[in-house]
Amino acid sequence: QKLVKLAKKKGLIPKWNESADMEYRRHEERPKPLNQAVMFCLMDVSGSMSEDRKANAKLFYWLLNNFLKRKYEKVDIVYIRHTQTADEVDEETFFHDRKTGGTVVSTALEKMNEVLEARYPLSDWNIYAAQASDGDNWTNKDTQYCVELLQGIVPKTQGYFYTETKEQSGSDLWKDYERVQEQFRDRFFMGHIRKKDDIWPIFRDFFSRHETYETGVSQSVSGYSSYSPSR
């Protein structure tokens, strides 16, 4: 319920919409898992990402991170930003420091792999990742390489969430990521954030479908998912 109130404060949910409150209160009654999770936040901060696009991506991360912090006893957050190179940075730098440059998306995935292998053994951690991009990439060859990297990364995760902030749909990156989605429908999810009002429905839809795959539920839930970690 607190998360719903916070989301309303951020303007992600209309204040008159009480259905999400009721749904979340129902799930809040369940025991809180005592497991630990790590959340990888990957964001394109290149010149083609406008401030509005970055702001929408940041709100999605904020919502997702707060959700996980309420579901796990311990949550680590790893922030990775990229242009033509990728860096692991702290939260303040990730959300507020400006950086421009070209776009090589694979660098962020490589950096995630590097951090994952160095610090987060799969036997001890539930792995989540969220990637935000406007869909632009340096070359189609790099986009193909991203697909190859994701085919190795996604099976290690409990959920990988790709949000595209471009106003028009149909980027080459989106089209190739659809191949990954087809291969890993139980844990790779995609959504378009064209404007701020899209953020809450996408978040809700991601976890609704995630719940369906994890529990075998035949229909999606409305509001928040009551996902229970597999580890």
C-alpha positions as CSV (number, residue, x, y, z in Angstrom):
1,Q,0.0,0.0,0.0
2,K,2.9,2.4,0.8
3,L,4.3,1.8,-2.7
4,V,1.0,2.6,-4.3
5,K,0.8,5.9,-2.3
6,L,4.4,6.7,-3.4
7,A,3.5,6.0,-7.0
8,K,0.5,8.3,-6.7
9,K,2.7,11.0,-5.2
10,K,4.9,10.7,-8.3
11,G,1.8,11.1,-10.5
12,L,2.1,7.5,-11.9
13,I,-1.4,6.6,-10.7
14,P,-4.5,8.9,-10.7
15,K,-5.4,9.7,-7.1
16,W,-9.0,8.6,-7.7
17,N,-7.9,5.0,-8.8
18,E,-8.4,2.9,-5.7
19,S,-8.3,-0.5,-7.4
20,A,-4.5,-0.8,-7.3
21,D,-4.7,0.0,-3.5
22,M,-7.1,-2.8,-2.9
23,E,-5.1,-5.3,-5.0
24,Y,-1.8,-4.4,-3.3
25,R,-3.3,-4.6,0.2
26,R,-4.4,-8.1,-0.6
27,H,-0.9,-9.1,-1.6
28,E,0.7,-7.3,1.3
29,E,-0.9,-9.7,3.7
30,R,1.3,-12.5,2.5
31,P,4.6,-13.2,4.3
32,K,7.5,-11.2,3.1
33,P,10.2,-13.4,1.5
34,L,13.5,-13.5,3.4
35,N,15.6,-14.0,0.3
36,Q,18.0,-11.5,-1.4
37,A,18.0,-10.0,-4.8
38,V,20.0,-7.8,-7.0
39,M,18.5,-5.4,-9.5
40,F,20.6,-4.3,-12.5
41,C,19.4,-0.9,-13.9
42,L,20.8,-0.3,-17.4
43,M,20.1,3.0,-19.1
44,D,21.1,4.6,-22.4
45,V,22.3,8.2,-21.6
46,S,23.6,9.0,-25.1
47,G,22.8,12.2,-27.0
48,S,19.7,10.7,-28.6
49,M,18.0,10.2,-25.2
50,S,16.2,13.4,-24.4
51,E,15.7,14.6,-20.9
52,D,12.0,13.6,-21.0
53,R,12.9,10.1,-22.1
54,K,15.5,9.8,-19.3
55,A,13.0,11.1,-16.8
56,N,10.4,8.5,-17.8
57,A,13.0,5.7,-17.6
58,K,14.1,6.9,-14.2
59,L,10.5,6.8,-12.9
60,F,10.2,3.2,-14.1
61,Y,13.4,2.3,-12.3
62,W,12.2,4.0,-9.1
63,L,8.9,2.1,-9.1
64,L,10.5,-1.2,-9.9
65,N,13.3,-0.8,-7.3
66,N,10.8,0.1,-4.6
67,F,8.7,-2.9,-5.4
68,L,11.6,-5.3,-5.0
69,K,12.7,-3.7,-1.8
70,R,9.3,-4.5,-0.4
71,K,9.5,-8.1,-1.6
72,Y,13.0,-9.1,-0.4
73,E,14.8,-8.7,2.9
74,K,18.0,-7.6,1.1
75,V,18.2,-5.9,-2.3
76,D,21.3,-4.6,-4.0
77,I,20.9,-2.1,-6.8
78,V,23.5,-2.0,-9.6
79,Y,23.4,1.1,-11.8
80,I,24.9,0.9,-15.2
81,R,24.7,3.8,-17.7
82,H,26.1,3.7,-21.2
83,T,26.8,5.7,-24.4
84,Q,29.5,4.1,-26.6
85,T,31.0,2.9,-23.3
86,A,29.4,1.6,-20.1
87,D,30.2,2.5,-16.5
88,E,28.9,1.2,-13.2
89,V,28.0,4.3,-11.2
90,D,26.3,5.3,-7.9
91,E,22.6,6.2,-7.6
92,E,23.3,10.0,-7.6
93,T,25.4,9.8,-10.8
94,F,23.0,7.5,-12.5
95,F,19.9,9.7,-11.9
96,H,21.4,13.2,-12.1
97,D,24.8,13.4,-13.8
98,R,24.7,14.3,-17.4
99,K,26.7,12.4,-20.1
100,T,26.5,12.5,-23.8
101,G,28.0,10.4,-26.6
102,G,27.2,7.8,-29.2
103,T,25.3,4.5,-28.6
104,V,26.8,1.0,-28.3
105,V,24.2,-0.9,-26.4
106,S,26.2,-4.1,-26.0
107,T,28.6,-2.3,-23.6
108,A,25.9,-2.2,-20.9
109,L,25.2,-5.9,-21.2
110,E,28.9,-6.7,-21.1
111,K,29.3,-4.6,-18.0
112,M,26.3,-6.4,-16.4
113,N,27.8,-9.7,-17.1
114,E,31.1,-8.6,-15.6
115,V,29.5,-7.4,-12.4
116,L,27.2,-10.4,-12.2
117,E,30.0,-12.9,-12.5
118,A,32.3,-11.0,-10.0
119,R,29.8,-10.3,-7.2
120,Y,26.5,-12.2,-7.5
121,P,26.6,-16.0,-7.7
122,L,23.4,-17.4,-8.9
123,S,23.2,-19.8,-6.0
124,D,22.9,-16.9,-3.6
125,W,21.0,-14.2,-5.4
126,N,17.7,-13.7,-7.3
127,I,18.7,-11.7,-10.4
128,Y,16.6,-9.0,-12.0
129,A,17.4,-6.5,-14.7
130,A,15.7,-3.5,-16.3
131,Q,17.0,-1.9,-19.5
132,A,15.8,1.5,-20.9
133,S,16.7,2.7,-24.3
134,D,15.3,4.8,-27.2
135,G,16.0,1.9,-29.5
136,D,18.9,3.6,-31.3
137,N,22.2,1.6,-31.6
138,W,25.5,2.2,-33.4
139,T,25.2,-0.6,-35.9
140,N,22.9,-3.6,-36.6
141,K,25.9,-5.8,-36.0
142,D,26.0,-4.6,-32.4
143,T,22.3,-5.2,-32.1
144,Q,22.8,-8.8,-33.1
145,Y,25.6,-9.0,-30.5
146,C,23.1,-7.8,-27.9
147,V,20.8,-10.6,-28.8
148,E,23.6,-13.1,-28.3
149,L,24.5,-11.6,-24.9
150,L,20.9,-11.6,-23.8
151,Q,20.5,-15.3,-24.7
152,G,23.2,-15.9,-22.1
153,I,22.0,-13.4,-19.5
154,V,18.2,-13.9,-19.5
155,P,18.3,-17.5,-18.3
156,K,20.2,-16.3,-15.2
157,T,17.4,-13.9,-14.2
158,Q,14.0,-14.1,-12.6
159,G,12.9,-11.2,-14.8
160,Y,14.4,-9.0,-17.4
161,F,12.4,-5.9,-18.3
162,Y,13.1,-3.9,-21.4
163,T,11.4,-0.5,-21.8
164,E,11.8,1.6,-25.0
165,T,11.3,5.3,-24.5
166,K,11.0,6.2,-28.2
167,E,7.7,7.9,-29.2
168,Q,7.5,5.8,-32.4
169,S,7.6,2.0,-32.2
170,G,9.5,-0.4,-34.4
171,S,13.2,0.3,-33.8
172,D,15.7,-2.3,-35.0
173,L,16.6,-3.0,-31.4
174,W,13.0,-3.6,-30.5
175,K,12.5,-6.0,-33.5
176,D,15.6,-8.0,-32.6
177,Y,14.7,-8.1,-28.9
178,E,11.4,-9.6,-29.9
179,R,13.4,-12.7,-30.8
180,V,14.6,-12.9,-27.3
181,Q,11.1,-12.4,-25.9
182,E,9.9,-15.3,-28.1
183,Q,12.7,-17.5,-26.7
184,F,12.2,-16.5,-23.1
185,R,8.5,-15.6,-22.7
186,D,8.6,-16.6,-19.0
187,R,11.1,-14.0,-18.0
188,F,11.8,-11.4,-20.8
189,F,9.3,-8.6,-21.0
190,M,9.0,-5.6,-23.3
191,G,7.0,-2.3,-23.2
192,H,6.9,1.1,-24.7
193,I,7.1,4.2,-22.5
194,R,6.0,7.0,-24.8
195,K,4.8,9.3,-22.0
196,K,4.7,9.4,-18.3
197,D,1.1,7.9,-18.2
198,D,2.5,4.7,-19.7
199,I,4.8,3.8,-16.8
200,W,2.3,2.5,-14.3
201,P,0.4,0.2,-16.8
202,I,3.6,-1.2,-18.1
203,F,4.9,-1.9,-14.6
204,R,1.6,-3.6,-13.7
205,D,1.6,-5.6,-16.9
206,F,5.1,-6.8,-16.5
207,F,4.5,-8.3,-13.1
208,S,1.0,-9.6,-14.0
209,R,2.5,-11.7,-16.7
210,H,5.5,-12.6,-14.6
211,E,3.1,-13.9,-12.0
212,T,1.2,-15.9,-14.6
213,Y,4.3,-17.7,-15.8
214,E,5.7,-18.4,-12.3
215,T,2.6,-19.7,-10.6
216,G,0.7,-21.2,-13.6
217,V,-2.2,-18.8,-13.1
218,S,-4.4,-18.9,-16.2
219,Q,-5.1,-15.1,-16.2
220,S,-3.2,-12.0,-15.4
221,V,-3.9,-10.2,-12.1
222,S,-4.9,-6.6,-11.9
223,G,-2.7,-4.3,-9.9
224,Y,0.6,-5.6,-8.4
225,S,1.8,-9.2,-8.9
226,S,2.3,-11.3,-5.7
227,Y,5.4,-12.9,-7.2
228,S,7.2,-15.2,-4.9
229,P,10.9,-15.7,-5.7
230,S,12.0,-19.1,-6.9
231,R,15.0,-19.2,-4.6
